Amino acid sequence: MSTNLSDRPQDRPELQAAIEELVGSGFLGVQLRVNDERGAWVGSAGVRELGGSAAPLTDGHVRIGSSTKSFVATTVLLLVAEGRIGLDDRVADHLPEFGLDRRITVRMLLQHTSGIFNHTGELYEDGTIVLGVPWQGKEWVDNRFRTYPPEDLVRLSLSRPARFEPGAGWSYANTNYVLARLVVERATGRPFAEELRRLVLEPLGLTGTVAPGASPEIPEPHNHGYYRYEDAGRQRTVDVTRQNPSWVGAGGDMISTTRDLHTYFSALMAGRLLPEALLAEMRTPEETVGYGLGVFAQETAGGTVYHHNGATMGSAALMYGAADGSRTLTAGLTWVDDADLSIAPAFQAAQQRLVDAVFCGKLAR
């Protein structure tokens, strides 16, 4: 932890108390970074490994799940700024091999309004669940190092009925971002990871952020995440810190640190990454849930806050920022996951608790 006085937990007891409360609600480890008018504060609570006593790292690498989508959207928009991609391009013109509905545009992918079936499965309004690629239970554990080519994920989605006509609704689908990454690669002739590095990581000096593709590795140092599942009537728990994230692909495969997430999101919100007009496009939400192009807009007592959080097996990330980038909240969380997603209510409560503390001043200072 930094020796800067503003980094010491005792200077922000309300933040330390908030993450201690999260650990009490079922999380294994929490690392939190807050940057605001009082400076930078970093802290952690819980343990680094199951059964261990060492405190979690305060800036360890973490699998950031769907926070990945913000990085993908920003990369696409930077290519829009370069004239390589158009927001209203027909995706089928970039990726003709899939036979996509020609009404689907790049904008619809980034805003989840394409109507395409989510390759990780769908929950319909009547309660019907339609499964996609396996991501729960023993089947996922046994296949957690399997590689799923992105083209196969797209074809799986297209083998299922669309949720609605393109542009006629909103439905969160990881496949939208799998397609968006493929559009980047087709438009540039280069792997997405290279374009991400050129456009975002290198300009901002982000050294802890990785688009791993099908690699199961996570850079050191890192905290550990776990998965609990049933096997032949017995409960088993396995360390899933190493896993092949290609099953979710560009919908949620990246790795980062709380420091990098802060640097990225504060620069994005402050207008240091995207041209003003494209940042405005990104932050213009559709009416269903307030989703822009790779970011959510949330109205709080402290004003509009933008965010894109994410979770995957055993770990999650929080990434929030004020509209001008002057205040950010970034966090990495680890826990023992399971097929019932039993940590989900605590995860949702964690998000709101920390947002209230950082952006709305609802905890005593």
N, C-alpha and C positions, 0 to 999 in steps of 0.2 A: 504494500500500500504506500502511496506517496507520502513524503514527509511534509508536504504542504499542509498548513493548518486547516485549510478548508476541506481537505480530504479526510480528516479524522472523524470517525463515527460519533465521538462525544459532542461534536459541534452540531450535529443534526439528530438528536436522540429520537425524534419522531419518525425519521426514516429507518433507523436501526430497529425501532420497535415494530414498524410495519413489516419488515422482512422477517423478524423473529416470529411474528404472528403467522406469516405464511408458512414457515417451517412447522409451526404448531398445527396447521391445518392439513398437513400431509405431504408437504414438499420435502425432498431430501436436502437440497441445497439451493440457495438463492444468491445471485450476485447482482448488485444494483449500482447503476451510475446515474447521477442527477447533475445536470448542468443548468444553472440559472443565475440570477443576478447576485447570488451569494457565493458564486464560484462553482467549483467541481466537488462533488462528494461521491466517494465510492465505499461500498461496504459489502459484507456477505454474512450469511447466517446458515446454520445447519452443518452438514458435513460434505466432504469432497467425494467420498465413496461409501457405499452401503457397508455397515459394520465397522467403519473406521472412525477416527476421532479428529482428523485434520480438518480444519475449516475450509470451506470452498474457496477457490481462487476468486479474486475480485475482477480479473480481466482474462479469464480462461476462454478458450475457444468453445463455441456452443453451436449445435445444429439449430438453425433459426426458423425452420419450417416455412410457413407461408409469408414471412417477412421477405423471403426471396422474391416474391411477386413485385415488390416495390423496386428492387434492383433491376428486374427484367423490364418493367415498364419504363424506368428512367433510361435504360439502354435503348429501348425502342424509340423513345421521344428524342434522344440525342441523335439518333439516325434520321429521324424526321427532320431535325434541325439541319442536318447535313444534306438533306434532299435524297437520301437513299431509300426511304420508306415514306409512304403517305398514310396519315391516320385513317383516311377513308378509302385506301386501297382495298380492293377485293382480295381476300386471303387466297382464294382459288387461283388468282393470277400469279402469286408467289409460289404456291404449293399445288400445282395442278394434279399431281399424282393421287391425291386423296378423293377427288370428286366432291369437294365441299360445296355446300349450298352457296351459290355465287352472291347471295345477298350479305354474307358474313364479311365484315370489314375488320381491319386491324383494330380500330377503335372498339368494336364490339368484343374482341378478345380481351383487351385490357380492362374493359368495364364489366365483363361477365354478362353481356346482353346478347351473346350469340345464340343461346338456346341449346348449345351442344351438350350432350350427356357427359357427366363427370366420370372419367375413367376410374376414379377411386370409389364410385358408387353413388347412388342417389336415394334421398329420403323424400318421398312424395307427400303431398298435403294430406292424403288420406291415411298416412302412416305406413304405406307400402315401402319396403326397402328393396332396391334392386342393386345387387352386388356388382362390383367391377373387379379390378385387380386385387388379389388378396392382401390385406394389411392388418389383419387381426388374428389373434390366437396362435395355436401351434403351427398352422399352415404358414403364417408369416414368419414365425421364428425359424422354421425349417428352411425357408427360402430367403432369409434376410441378406444373403450375399449374392442372390440371383440378379442378373442384369436384364432390365426391360428396355429395349430400344425405344426411343420416343415415338418412332413411326408405328410401333406395335400398340402403344398406348392410344394414339390417335385412331388407329383402325378399330380398336376395341370400342372406343366411344362412338364411332360412326356406325358400328354394328347394332347400336341401340337407338330407339326412337329419340328424336330431339325433344327437349322440354317444352319448347315453344318456337314460334316463327322468329327468325333473326330480328332483333331489335324490338320485339313485342313484350319483353319481360326481363327479369333479372334472376339469375341463378348462378351461384358460386360454383365454378368448375375448374379444377386443376388443369384440365385439358386445354382450356383457353391459353394458359401460359406455356404449356408444352408447344402448342402451335406458334405462339408469339416468339419463342426462342428459335424455332425452326425457320420462321420468317427472317429473323435476324441473320441466321446462318446462310440462308439462300440469298438474301439481298447483298451480303458482304462477301460471301465466298470464304468466310473465316469462321472457326469455332466460336461459339458464344463466349466462352471463357476469355478468349483473346480480345473480343470487342468490349467485354465488361472491363477488362484490365486497361485497355486503351482509353476508354471513355469515362470511366468512373474511378477505378481503384488507383491507377497511377496519378491522375490529376489531384486526388485527395490524399494520397499517401497512405492508402489503406493496406497495411501489410498483413493483417490477420483475417482477411476475408477471402473465401475460396468458393469457386463453383466446381464441385468435385466430380461432376459427371457420374460415372459408375463406380468410382473409387470408394471403398468402405472406410478409408482412413480419415482420421481427424487430427489436425496438427496438435502437437504438445505446446503448452500445457492445457489441460482441460479437466473439468469435473466429469463425473460418471452418471449415466442414466441407465435405467433397468426396465425389464418387462416381465410381468408375472402372467403365467398361462397354465392351463390345465393339460396334463399329459397322462393318459391312462388313469384318470381319476385322481391324480396327485397334482398339487400346486407346485410349480417350479418357477424360479426367478433366474433370469439370465441378464448379464451385462450386455446392453445393446448400444454402447457408445460407438463401437465399430459396426456399421451396417451399410449396405449398398442402397443409396437413396434414389436409385433410378426408377423405383416403382411409383414415386410421386413426380419425379422429373423436375422441370422448371416450375412446377407448382409449389415446391418447397424443399429443394435439396441443398441449399447453400449453408455455409459455415461462416461465423463471424465472431466478433468480440463486442463487449459492451462499448468499448472505446471507439471501435470502428463504426458501430451503428450510430453512436452519437455524432461522430465526425461527418458521416454520410448524411444523416437526416437533418442535422442543423444546416449543412451546406445546401441541401435540397430546398428546405423551407425558406432559407434566406435568399434564394434566387441566385446562388453561386454555381449551380450546375446547369439548369435549363434556362433558355430564353424566357422572358416574362410571359409571352403569349402561351407558350407550351406549358409553363408551370400553372397558369390559370386553367388551361384545359385539364391538366392532371387533377387539380383541386376542385373541379366542378362536379358535384356529386349527382348521381341519378337519384330518383325520389324514393326508391324502395327502402334501402338501408343506408344511404349516404355514401355510396362507393364511387370514387372518381376513377382515375386511370392508375390503378396500382396503389391507391391510398384510400382510407376511410376518413370522412370528415365527421367529427363528433362535437356537438354543442355542449359546453360545460359552463358551470358558473363562472369560470375564469376566461371564457371566450371559446372560440373554435380551436379545437385540437385535432391535428392530423395524425394518423397512425396506420401501421400495418403490423400486427402481431403474428406469431406463428407457433405451431407446435408440431412435433413429430414424436416418434416412440421414445419416451423417457426424457425428453427435453423440450424447452420452449424458449421463445424470445419475446420481449416486449420492446416496442419502438414507437415512442410518442414524441411529438414536437409541437411547439406553439407556431402560429402562422408565420412569424418572422424568424424562426429558428433560434430565438434567444433562450429558450427553455426546452430541455429535452429530458426524457426519462427512457433509459435503456436498461434491459435486464436479461439475465439468463437464468433459467430455472431447470432443475433436474428432479426426478422422482422415480418411483416404481410404477410404471404404467401397467394397464391391463386391457383386456378386450372390452370391458364394460365402460371404459373411459371414466372410471370412478373419481379421478382427480378433477374432472372438467368443472364441476360447480365451484370448487376451491380456486381453480384457475381463473374463472370468470370473476369471482369475488376479489382475487388478487389484483387483477387489472384495475377494477374500479377503485379499490382501496388506495392503490398507488397513484392513480390519476387524481383522485380527490386530494391526496396529500401534496402532490407536486404542483398541480395546476389550479386547484380551487382553494388551497389554504385551509383544508378541513381538519387538519391535525394540529394540535397545540404546538407552538414553537418553543 
